[in-house]
Amino acid sequence: MKDYSSKILKFVISRGYRVRTIFWRSRGMYEIQQQQIRKLRHEGYGYTRIAKSLNLSVNTVKSYCRRHKLGGNKVLLSHSVEVDCRNCQKSISQLPGRKKRVFCSDTCRINWWNSHPEMVKRKALYSYTCACCGKSFVSYGNRNRKYCSHTCYVSARFRRQQL
C-alpha cells in the first residue's frame, strides 16, 4: 500500500483547508504528524512551537509527547551534566541555567549536614558578657541575648523580684 499522506497534505494546503481538521481521525493523528512531532521534539522544539508549525492544538501535542515519553524540556535534558550526590553518591542530572544541585533529596541533605556540623559557615556569632555571672560567652544568631544560660536567666529574674 502506497503512502498517500504527503500527497493529501499538499492537496489540502493548496485548497486552503485547515490541516488539523483534515488530518484528525477518530483514532488519532496520522502517522506523518506523529513522526513530525517526534522529529521536532528530538531537535529541541517546545510544545507551542510544534503545535504552531503543524497547526495542531498545544494540548494535543503535549499529551502525545507525554504518552510517548517525549515530555519534559528536551533542550535542557540534552545538555544536562551528571554529578554525584554528596551523601549517597547517586548520580544527579544538572540542568544548565538552574541552581547547582548538590544532594539528590532532602533526606540526603539533612543527613549530610548533621554528620558534618564543622562545615557550617556561622556568620552571625556575637560575643557578650553574662549580666548575671559576668562570664563571657558567644551567641549564635541572637544579638539581643543577655545571659549565658537558662540558669543565669532564672536566677537574675527571681533575684530582682525578691528585692
Summary of the structure (lengths in Angstrom):
residues: 163
radius of gyration: 32.3
end to end distance: 106.3
largest distance: 106.3
contacts: 356
relative contact order: 0.06
helix: 47%
strand: 12%
